[in-house]
């Protein structure tokens, strides 16, 4: 007989989640179904809204000895516009290089048939801007991600220095099974930076 299955109360963490379903037949048949779900690319359902707000002191939360960095503010929102389309926004405020920095973002996300595309524009309180395009494709135990960022000279965040004008990042991973009890994942990553001096790294 054929039919649908529903698994409730299964914990999902941020990032890649690997699931394995083992089916047994009445005559000793055995079938293994493997599925990978990336929780970072979940779309907000159509007509619904998602909000997140966090205010904390990093030196208290992470137990570091550095003091005087002030509170960090992290705000996020997402709106389900269509079945496979979200728009969102965000605001971050933290201390960087001894000064207070605020960053606002607007984004659009779509996901169809295992391919997710995300476009984002960010602006800082100093008046500098950057744009980013990101994609992810998953299927049959494999995942490919890519991200390209272009920034106005002077744009700076925690992960993007003032001397970087463009950055291209990519990664790929493949899950494999050696036996019924042995699984593994192969991962490759790479990045390229274009600097203000014309150099690259």
FIVEX-668284 format. One line per field, with one value per residue: residue number from 1; residue in three letters; x, y, z of N, C-alpha, C in turn. Coordinates in steps of 0.1 Angstrom, whole numbers. Example, Ala and Ser with C-alpha at 12.3 -4.5 7.8 and 13.67 -1.06 7.14 Angstrom:
residues 2
n	1,2
res	ALA,SER
n_u	132,128
n_v	-57,-22
n_w	78,71
ca_u	123,137
ca_v	-45,-11
ca_w	78,71
c_u	132,129
c_v	-33,0
c_w	78,79
This chain:
residues 201
n	1,2,3,4,5,6,7,8,9,10,11,12,13,14,15,16,17,18,19,20,21,22,23,24,25,26,27,28,29,30,31,32,33,34,35,36,37,38,39,40,41,42,43,44,45,46,47,48,49,50,51,52,53,54,55,56,57,58,59,60,61,62,63,64,65,66,67,68,69,70,71,72,73,74,75,76,77,78,79,80,81,82,83,84,85,86,87,88,89,90,91,92,93,94,95,96,97,98,99,100,101,102,103,104,105,106,107,108,109,110,111,112,113,114,115,116,117,118,119,120,121,122,123,124,125,126,127,128,129,130,131,132,133,134,135,136,137,138,139,140,141,142,143,144,145,146,147,148,149,150,151,152,153,154,155,156,157,158,159,160,161,162,163,164,165,166,167,168,169,170,171,172,173,174,175,176,177,178,179,180,181,182,183,184,185,186,187,188,189,190,191,192,193,194,195,196,197,198,199,200,201
res	UNK,UNK,UNK,UNK,UNK,UNK,UNK,UNK,UNK,UNK,UNK,UNK,UNK,UNK,UNK,UNK,UNK,UNK,UNK,UNK,UNK,UNK,UNK,UNK,UNK,UNK,UNK,UNK,UNK,UNK,UNK,UNK,UNK,UNK,UNK,UNK,UNK,UNK,UNK,UNK,UNK,UNK,UNK,UNK,UNK,UNK,UNK,UNK,UNK,UNK,UNK,UNK,UNK,UNK,UNK,UNK,UNK,UNK,UNK,UNK,UNK,UNK,UNK,UNK,UNK,UNK,UNK,UNK,UNK,UNK,UNK,UNK,UNK,UNK,UNK,UNK,UNK,UNK,UNK,UNK,UNK,UNK,UNK,UNK,UNK,UNK,UNK,UNK,UNK,UNK,UNK,UNK,UNK,UNK,UNK,UNK,UNK,UNK,UNK,UNK,UNK,UNK,UNK,UNK,UNK,UNK,UNK,UNK,UNK,UNK,UNK,UNK,UNK,UNK,UNK,UNK,UNK,UNK,UNK,UNK,UNK,UNK,UNK,UNK,UNK,UNK,UNK,UNK,UNK,UNK,UNK,UNK,UNK,UNK,UNK,UNK,UNK,UNK,UNK,UNK,UNK,UNK,UNK,UNK,UNK,UNK,UNK,UNK,UNK,UNK,UNK,UNK,UNK,UNK,UNK,UNK,UNK,UNK,UNK,UNK,UNK,UNK,UNK,UNK,UNK,UNK,UNK,UNK,UNK,UNK,UNK,UNK,UNK,UNK,UNK,UNK,UNK,UNK,UNK,UNK,UNK,UNK,UNK,UNK,UNK,UNK,UNK,UNK,UNK,UNK,UNK,UNK,UNK,UNK,UNK,UNK,UNK,UNK,UNK,UNK,UNK
n_u	8,4,10,9,33,38,59,61,72,100,132,148,177,195,208,223,203,203,184,172,152,141,126,107,96,70,81,108,120,139,143,160,156,169,172,179,176,178,177,182,172,145,113,91,57,31,13,20,39,72,92,121,139,168,188,218,249,279,303,293,275,292,313,337,366,368,358,334,323,297,261,246,225,201,179,153,131,105,84,58,51,43,37,63,79,96,99,121,137,163,182,212,232,263,295,324,358,361,341,306,284,258,237,215,193,176,158,152,138,136,124,125,119,142,161,174,173,186,186,201,204,225,230,251,254,273,269,275,272,262,257,243,242,229,229,216,216,201,200,196,215,235,249,252,265,267,279,279,293,292,307,306,334,348,327,320,319,316,324,334,358,371,388,379,364,349,336,337,322,321,308,306,291,289,270,276,274,289,282,254,257,276,282,291,304,316,333,339,354,357,371,372,387,384,404,407,431,435,445,442,429
n_v	-12,23,56,86,100,113,130,142,166,164,173,202,219,250,254,227,197,163,136,103,77,45,19,-11,-41,-66,-90,-90,-69,-40,-5,25,59,90,123,158,188,222,244,271,283,283,293,319,312,319,349,351,364,370,377,387,396,407,416,420,416,408,401,392,371,353,350,363,384,410,443,470,471,475,471,448,449,431,428,412,405,389,385,366,368,354,320,310,331,356,387,407,423,439,449,458,466,475,476,484,484,503,522,530,511,510,489,485,464,452,426,399,368,337,304,274,242,230,249,279,314,345,379,408,441,463,489,512,531,550,558,541,515,481,453,420,388,356,320,287,253,222,186,150,142,161,195,228,260,295,328,362,394,429,460,494,515,518,507,487,459,434,411,420,438,473,475,458,454,436,403,368,338,303,270,234,203,168,141,107,72,45,21,5,16,35,68,97,130,150,180,211,243,278,311,344,376,410,437,472,483,471,447,411,384
n_w	0,-6,7,27,50,83,104,135,160,157,163,148,138,133,101,82,83,86,78,82,70,76,61,64,49,48,40,46,33,28,29,26,31,25,36,34,51,50,75,75,53,53,42,52,56,33,38,64,92,105,133,150,179,196,223,237,257,243,258,281,274,260,277,275,283,275,279,278,253,249,245,222,194,177,152,133,105,86,58,44,12,-11,-22,-26,-20,-2,16,35,64,83,113,127,155,168,185,167,160,181,177,175,154,131,111,84,67,37,21,-3,-8,-25,-32,-50,-61,-47,-51,-38,-38,-27,-23,-12,2,19,43,60,91,85,60,38,13,4,-18,-21,-35,-32,-35,-32,-39,-35,-34,-37,-17,-20,-18,-29,-26,-31,-30,-38,-33,-35,-27,-16,-15,16,30,59,80,106,93,69,57,55,33,13,-18,-33,-30,-35,-27,-22,-17,-14,-7,-1,8,19,21,36,48,64,89,88,79,61,52,26,22,5,3,-8,-14,-27,-27,-37,-34,-23,-32,-56,-55,-49,-29
ca_u	0,11,4,18,38,39,67,60,81,114,140,155,186,198,218,219,198,203,174,172,140,143,113,108,85,66,90,122,125,145,145,165,153,177,167,186,168,186,168,185,165,130,105,79,45,23,4,24,50,82,100,131,146,177,197,227,262,287,313,286,270,302,323,350,371,367,347,332,318,283,251,245,211,199,164,150,117,103,70,54,43,37,40,77,86,96,107,125,145,170,189,222,240,273,307,334,370,360,330,292,281,245,235,201,192,164,162,141,142,126,129,117,125,155,170,170,180,184,192,201,211,228,236,256,252,283,265,281,262,267,247,247,233,233,221,218,209,203,194,203,226,245,245,261,262,275,275,287,291,298,306,311,346,345,317,327,311,324,330,337,367,370,396,373,354,341,339,330,324,314,310,299,293,282,269,278,271,298,275,242,260,287,279,301,302,328,330,349,351,367,367,381,384,390,407,407,444,436,451,432,433
ca_v	0,36,66,96,98,125,129,154,168,160,186,207,229,259,249,214,186,151,127,90,69,31,12,-25,-48,-79,-101,-87,-58,-28,6,37,72,100,137,169,200,233,253,286,288,281,305,323,308,330,356,351,373,365,387,383,407,403,426,413,420,397,397,384,359,344,348,369,394,423,451,483,470,479,461,445,448,423,427,405,403,383,385,357,375,344,306,308,344,364,399,409,434,436,460,454,477,469,484,479,493,514,531,523,510,504,484,482,455,447,413,392,353,327,290,266,229,228,260,291,326,355,392,417,454,467,503,515,545,559,562,532,505,469,444,406,378,342,309,274,242,209,174,138,142,171,208,238,273,305,342,373,407,441,470,507,517,523,498,479,452,424,401,426,449,485,474,448,459,425,390,357,326,291,257,222,191,156,130,94,61,33,9,9,23,45,78,108,142,156,194,220,257,287,325,354,390,420,448,486,485,464,433,401,374
ca_w	0,-6,15,32,64,90,116,143,171,153,164,137,143,123,92,76,91,79,83,75,73,72,59,64,43,55,36,49,24,36,20,33,25,32,33,40,52,55,82,73,41,54,39,60,49,27,46,78,95,114,139,160,185,206,228,247,258,239,267,292,268,256,288,272,293,269,284,272,239,249,241,208,190,165,148,120,102,73,54,33,2,-20,-18,-26,-20,11,17,49,68,95,118,137,160,177,185,158,160,190,174,173,140,128,97,81,55,31,14,-10,-8,-32,-32,-59,-65,-41,-54,-31,-42,-18,-27,0,2,33,44,74,96,80,46,28,9,-3,-23,-20,-41,-27,-40,-27,-46,-28,-40,-38,-8,-23,-16,-35,-22,-37,-26,-43,-26,-40,-17,-18,-8,30,37,68,90,113,84,56,60,46,21,4,-27,-38,-24,-40,-18,-26,-10,-19,1,-6,19,14,30,34,52,71,101,86,70,61,44,20,20,0,4,-14,-13,-34,-23,-45,-25,-29,-38,-69,-52,-46,-19
c_u	9,3,14,22,40,47,67,70,95,122,148,164,189,210,213,214,197,193,175,160,143,129,115,95,82,74,105,128,130,148,149,162,161,173,175,178,177,176,170,177,150,123,94,67,38,13,8,36,59,90,109,138,155,186,205,241,271,296,306,281,280,314,337,354,370,355,345,327,304,274,250,230,210,184,163,135,116,88,67,45,36,41,55,85,84,103,110,134,152,178,199,229,250,285,318,346,368,349,317,288,267,244,221,202,178,167,149,146,131,133,120,125,139,165,165,179,176,192,191,209,213,234,240,253,262,280,271,271,269,255,252,237,238,224,225,210,212,195,202,216,237,240,256,256,272,270,285,283,299,296,312,324,343,334,325,317,321,331,335,345,366,377,391,362,344,345,331,333,316,317,302,301,284,282,270,276,280,291,262,244,271,283,290,297,315,324,342,345,361,362,377,377,391,392,408,420,445,441,439,438,424
c_v	12,46,76,94,112,123,142,154,163,173,189,219,238,253,235,204,174,141,114,82,55,24,-3,-31,-61,-91,-99,-76,-47,-17,18,49,83,114,147,181,211,243,268,291,285,294,307,320,321,336,357,360,367,376,381,395,402,415,420,419,408,392,389,371,349,342,354,380,408,431,464,483,474,468,460,443,441,422,421,404,397,382,375,363,365,330,304,321,351,377,401,421,431,449,454,467,471,478,477,489,505,524,523,523,504,501,480,473,453,435,408,377,345,314,281,253,227,238,273,302,337,368,401,430,458,481,505,529,555,564,553,521,493,461,430,397,364,332,296,264,229,198,162,137,152,185,217,251,283,319,352,386,418,452,483,508,524,516,488,472,442,415,407,439,461,483,464,455,448,412,379,345,315,279,246,211,180,146,117,84,49,20,14,17,34,55,89,119,147,171,202,234,266,301,333,368,399,432,461,489,479,450,424,391,362
c_w	0,2,20,46,70,103,123,155,169,154,152,142,131,114,86,86,83,85,75,80,68,72,58,58,50,51,37,41,33,26,29,25,32,27,40,40,58,62,80,61,41,51,49,51,44,37,61,79,106,120,149,165,196,210,239,247,255,250,279,286,265,266,284,283,288,275,276,258,238,244,226,205,177,162,134,118,88,71,43,23,-7,-15,-17,-26,-7,9,32,51,81,100,129,142,170,176,176,158,169,187,172,159,139,113,95,68,50,22,7,-11,-16,-32,-40,-62,-60,-44,-47,-36,-32,-22,-15,-3,16,33,58,78,91,66,35,26,3,-7,-23,-27,-37,-32,-33,-35,-38,-35,-40,-29,-10,-21,-22,-31,-28,-32,-32,-37,-32,-30,-21,-10,5,37,46,78,97,103,70,59,50,33,11,-4,-32,-32,-31,-31,-23,-18,-16,-9,-4,5,12,25,27,38,59,84,100,75,71,52,39,17,14,0,-3,-13,-21,-30,-33,-36,-31,-36,-52,-67,-50,-36,-19
